[in-house]
Amino acid sequence: MIDFIGNVKSGGVAEQIQIKTNKTLKRFCRENNLSYSSILNGYYSKKAKNTFKKVGIKVA
């Protein structure tokens, strides 16, 4: 069982990031130079989508 940090929705981007990279969404965004607030609001830039694809994260 994985212990999630913070309030993470089941099946969401933050949960997928924590499972695949063992990092929080905020840390993942900081390390990959992505906009944390945009991702929280559901906006995924091309750069974010490409980064997620490389890691294996599915985005709607």
N, CA, C and O atoms as a GROMACS GRO file, in nm:
protein
  240
    1MET      N    1   0.084  -0.119   0.000
    1MET     CA    2   0.000   0.000   0.000
    1MET      C    3   0.088   0.124   0.000
    1MET      O    4   0.181   0.136   0.080
    2ILE      N    5   0.057   0.215  -0.088
    2ILE     CA    6   0.133   0.340  -0.098
    2ILE      C    7   0.065   0.446  -0.013
    2ILE      O    8  -0.057   0.464  -0.020
    3ASP      N    9   0.145   0.516   0.067
    3ASP     CA   10   0.093   0.627   0.146
    3ASP      C   11   0.104   0.753   0.062
    3ASP      O   12   0.214   0.792   0.022
    4PHE      N   13  -0.010   0.816   0.034
    4PHE     CA   14  -0.011   0.936  -0.046
    4PHE      C   15   0.004   1.058   0.042
    4PHE      O   16  -0.047   1.063   0.153
    5ILE      N   17   0.076   1.156  -0.010
    5ILE     CA   18   0.097   1.280   0.062
    5ILE      C   19  -0.011   1.378   0.020
    5ILE      O   20  -0.028   1.403  -0.100
    6GLY      N   21  -0.085   1.433   0.115
    6GLY     CA   22  -0.188   1.532   0.086
    6GLY      C   23  -0.316   1.467   0.039
    6GLY      O   24  -0.335   1.346   0.051
    7ASN      N   25  -0.404   1.549  -0.013
    7ASN     CA   26  -0.535   1.507  -0.060
    7ASN      C   27  -0.526   1.477  -0.209
    7ASN      O   28  -0.524   1.568  -0.292
    8VAL      N   29  -0.521   1.348  -0.244
    8VAL     CA   30  -0.500   1.306  -0.382
    8VAL      C   31  -0.623   1.228  -0.428
    8VAL      O   32  -0.665   1.132  -0.363
    9LYS      N   33  -0.680   1.269  -0.544
    9LYS     CA   34  -0.795   1.198  -0.599
    9LYS      C   35  -0.751   1.066  -0.661
    9LYS      O   36  -0.643   1.057  -0.720
   10SER      N   37  -0.833   0.966  -0.646
   10SER     CA   38  -0.804   0.835  -0.703
   10SER      C   39  -0.807   0.843  -0.856
   10SER      O   40  -0.906   0.887  -0.914
   11GLY      N   41  -0.700   0.800  -0.919
   11GLY     CA   42  -0.692   0.799  -1.065
   11GLY      C   43  -0.650   0.931  -1.127
   11GLY      O   44  -0.639   0.941  -1.249
   12GLY      N   45  -0.626   1.032  -1.045
   12GLY     CA   46  -0.589   1.163  -1.096
   12GLY      C   47  -0.442   1.172  -1.133
   12GLY      O   48  -0.366   1.078  -1.112
   13VAL      N   49  -0.404   1.284  -1.188
   13VAL     CA   50  -0.267   1.307  -1.232
   13VAL      C   51  -0.171   1.299  -1.113
   13VAL      O   52  -0.065   1.238  -1.122
   14ALA      N   53  -0.209   1.362  -1.002
   14ALA     CA   54  -0.121   1.364  -0.883
   14ALA      C   55  -0.097   1.222  -0.832
   14ALA      O   56   0.015   1.188  -0.794
   15GLU      N   57  -0.200   1.140  -0.832
   15GLU     CA   58  -0.184   1.001  -0.786
   15GLU      C   59  -0.092   0.924  -0.880
   15GLU      O   60  -0.006   0.849  -0.835
   16GLN      N   61  -0.109   0.941  -1.010
   16GLN     CA   62  -0.025   0.873  -1.108
   16GLN      C   63   0.121   0.914  -1.093
   16GLN      O   64   0.211   0.831  -1.102
   17ILE      N   65   0.144   1.043  -1.069
   17ILE     CA   66   0.281   1.092  -1.050
   17ILE      C   67   0.342   1.030  -0.926
   17ILE      O   68   0.458   0.988  -0.928
   18GLN      N   69   0.265   1.024  -0.817
   18GLN     CA   70   0.318   0.967  -0.693
   18GLN      C   71   0.349   0.820  -0.708
   18GLN      O   72   0.447   0.771  -0.652
   19ILE      N   73   0.269   0.748  -0.784
   19ILE     CA   74   0.292   0.605  -0.804
   19ILE      C   75   0.414   0.581  -0.893
   19ILE      O   76   0.499   0.497  -0.860
   20LYS      N   77   0.424   0.654  -1.004
   20LYS     CA   78   0.530   0.629  -1.102
   20LYS      C   79   0.665   0.689  -1.062
   20LYS      O   80   0.769   0.630  -1.090
   21THR      N   81   0.664   0.807  -0.996
   21THR     CA   82   0.790   0.875  -0.968
   21THR      C   83   0.821   0.884  -0.819
   21THR      O   84   0.933   0.920  -0.781
   22ASN      N   85   0.725   0.853  -0.736
   22ASN     CA   86   0.740   0.862  -0.590
   22ASN      C   87   0.768   1.007  -0.546
   22ASN      O   88   0.840   1.029  -0.449
   23LYS      N   89   0.711   1.104  -0.618
   23LYS     CA   90   0.724   1.245  -0.587
   23LYS      C   91   0.585   1.308  -0.579
   23LYS      O   92   0.489   1.254  -0.635
   24THR      N   93   0.575   1.420  -0.511
   24THR     CA   94   0.448   1.493  -0.509
   24THR      C   95   0.433   1.569  -0.641
   24THR      O   96   0.530   1.589  -0.714
   25LEU      N   97   0.310   1.611  -0.669
   25LEU     CA   98   0.285   1.688  -0.791
   25LEU      C   99   0.365   1.817  -0.790
   25LEU      O  100   0.421   1.856  -0.892
   26LYS      N  101   0.370   1.883  -0.676
   26LYS     CA  102   0.442   2.010  -0.664
   26LYS      C  103   0.591   1.991  -0.693
   26LYS      O  104   0.651   2.071  -0.766
   27ARG      N  105   0.651   1.888  -0.637
   27ARG     CA  106   0.793   1.862  -0.658
   27ARG      C  107   0.820   1.822  -0.803
   27ARG      O  108   0.919   1.866  -0.862
   28PHE      N  109   0.732   1.739  -0.860
   28PHE     CA  110   0.746   1.697  -0.999
   28PHE      C  111   0.743   1.818  -1.092
   28PHE      O  112   0.823   1.827  -1.185
   29CYS      N  113   0.651   1.911  -1.067
   29CYS     CA  114   0.641   2.032  -1.149
   29CYS      C  115   0.765   2.118  -1.135
   29CYS      O  116   0.816   2.170  -1.234
   30ARG      N  117   0.814   2.134  -1.013
   30ARG     CA  118   0.933   2.216  -0.990
   30ARG      C  119   1.054   2.157  -1.062
   30ARG      O  120   1.130   2.230  -1.125
   31GLU      N  121   1.072   2.026  -1.055
   31GLU     CA  122   1.187   1.960  -1.116
   31GLU      C  123   1.181   1.959  -1.269
   31GLU      O  124   1.284   1.957  -1.336
   32ASN      N  125   1.059   1.960  -1.324
   32ASN     CA  126   1.044   1.955  -1.469
   32ASN      C  127   1.006   2.090  -1.528
   32ASN      O  128   0.973   2.100  -1.646
   33ASN      N  129   1.012   2.194  -1.445
   33ASN     CA  130   0.985   2.331  -1.489
   33ASN      C  131   0.846   2.345  -1.550
   33ASN      O  132   0.830   2.405  -1.656
   34LEU      N  133   0.744   2.289  -1.482
   34LEU     CA  134   0.605   2.298  -1.526
   34LEU      C  135   0.527   2.389  -1.431
   34LEU      O  136   0.569   2.412  -1.318
   35SER      N  137   0.415   2.440  -1.478
   35SER     CA  138   0.332   2.528  -1.397
   35SER      C  139   0.240   2.445  -1.308
   35SER      O  140   0.147   2.380  -1.356
   36TYR      N  141   0.268   2.448  -1.179
   36TYR     CA  142   0.189   2.373  -1.082
   36TYR      C  143   0.044   2.421  -1.078
   36TYR      O  144  -0.048   2.339  -1.077
   37SER      N  145   0.024   2.552  -1.075
   37SER     CA  146  -0.112   2.607  -1.065
   37SER      C  147  -0.196   2.574  -1.189
   37SER      O  148  -0.315   2.548  -1.176
   38SER      N  149  -0.136   2.576  -1.305
   38SER     CA  150  -0.209   2.541  -1.428
   38SER      C  151  -0.254   2.396  -1.425
   38SER      O  152  -0.368   2.365  -1.462
   39ILE      N  153  -0.166   2.308  -1.382
   39ILE     CA  154  -0.199   2.165  -1.376
   39ILE      C  155  -0.309   2.141  -1.273
   39ILE      O  156  -0.398   2.059  -1.295
   40LEU      N  157  -0.305   2.213  -1.161
   40LEU     CA  158  -0.410   2.201  -1.060
   40LEU      C  159  -0.546   2.243  -1.116
   40LEU      O  160  -0.648   2.185  -1.080
   41ASN      N  161  -0.546   2.342  -1.204
   41ASN     CA  162  -0.670   2.392  -1.263
   41ASN      C  163  -0.714   2.312  -1.386
   41ASN      O  164  -0.816   2.344  -1.446
   42GLY      N  165  -0.638   2.209  -1.423
   42GLY     CA  166  -0.676   2.122  -1.532
   42GLY      C  167  -0.625   2.162  -1.668
   42GLY      O  168  -0.666   2.105  -1.770
   43TYR      N  169  -0.535   2.261  -1.674
   43TYR     CA  170  -0.476   2.301  -1.801
   43TYR      C  171  -0.340   2.235  -1.815
   43TYR      O  172  -0.253   2.250  -1.729
   44TYR      N  173  -0.322   2.161  -1.925
   44TYR     CA  174  -0.196   2.092  -1.949
   44TYR      C  175  -0.133   2.147  -2.076
   44TYR      O  176  -0.187   2.129  -2.185
   45SER      N  177  -0.020   2.214  -2.064
   45SER     CA  178   0.051   2.269  -2.180
   45SER      C  179   0.111   2.154  -2.261
   45SER      O  180   0.114   2.039  -2.217
   46LYS      N  181   0.160   2.188  -2.380
   46LYS     CA  182   0.225   2.086  -2.463
   46LYS      C  183   0.346   2.028  -2.391
   46LYS      O  184   0.370   1.907  -2.395
   47LYS      N  185   0.421   2.115  -2.325
   47LYS     CA  186   0.539   2.071  -2.251
   47LYS      C  187   0.499   1.973  -2.139
   47LYS      O  188   0.565   1.871  -2.118
   48ALA      N  189   0.391   2.005  -2.068
   48ALA     CA  190   0.344   1.918  -1.961
   48ALA      C  191   0.298   1.784  -2.017
   48ALA      O  192   0.331   1.679  -1.961
   49LYS      N  193   0.223   1.786  -2.126
   49LYS     CA  194   0.175   1.662  -2.187
   49LYS      C  195   0.291   1.574  -2.233
   49LYS      O  196   0.288   1.452  -2.215
   50ASN      N  197   0.394   1.636  -2.292
   50ASN     CA  198   0.510   1.560  -2.337
   50ASN      C  199   0.585   1.501  -2.218
   50ASN      O  200   0.631   1.386  -2.224
   51THR      N  201   0.597   1.577  -2.110
   51THR     CA  202   0.665   1.527  -1.990
   51THR      C  203   0.588   1.411  -1.930
   51THR      O  204   0.647   1.310  -1.892
   52PHE      N  205   0.455   1.424  -1.922
   52PHE     CA  206   0.372   1.317  -1.868
   52PHE      C  207   0.383   1.192  -1.955
   52PHE      O  208   0.389   1.080  -1.903
   53LYS      N  209   0.386   1.210  -2.086
   53LYS     CA  210   0.394   1.096  -2.179
   53LYS      C  211   0.525   1.019  -2.157
   53LYS      O  212   0.526   0.896  -2.160
   54LYS      N  213   0.636   1.091  -2.136
   54LYS     CA  214   0.766   1.028  -2.113
   54LYS      C  215   0.765   0.943  -1.988
   54LYS      O  216   0.829   0.837  -1.983
   55VAL      N  217   0.693   0.989  -1.885
   55VAL     CA  218   0.688   0.919  -1.758
   55VAL      C  219   0.584   0.806  -1.761
   55VAL      O  220   0.592   0.712  -1.682
   56GLY      N  221   0.487   0.816  -1.852
   56GLY     CA  222   0.384   0.714  -1.862
   56GLY      C  223   0.256   0.750  -1.789
   56GLY      O  224   0.184   0.662  -1.743
   57ILE      N  225   0.227   0.879  -1.780
   57ILE     CA  226   0.109   0.928  -1.710
   57ILE      C  227   0.003   0.962  -1.814
   57ILE      O  228   0.031   1.033  -1.910
   58LYS      N  229  -0.119   0.912  -1.794
   58LYS     CA  230  -0.229   0.936  -1.886
   58LYS      C  231  -0.306   1.060  -1.842
   58LYS      O  232  -0.347   1.073  -1.727
   59VAL      N  233  -0.324   1.152  -1.937
   59VAL     CA  234  -0.397   1.277  -1.912
   59VAL      C  235  -0.518   1.280  -2.003
   59VAL      O  236  -0.509   1.247  -2.121
   60ALA      N  237  -0.632   1.323  -1.947
   60ALA     CA  238  -0.756   1.328  -2.025
   60ALA      C  239  -0.751   1.436  -2.131
   60ALA      O  240  -0.847   1.453  -2.205
   0.00000   0.00000   0.00000
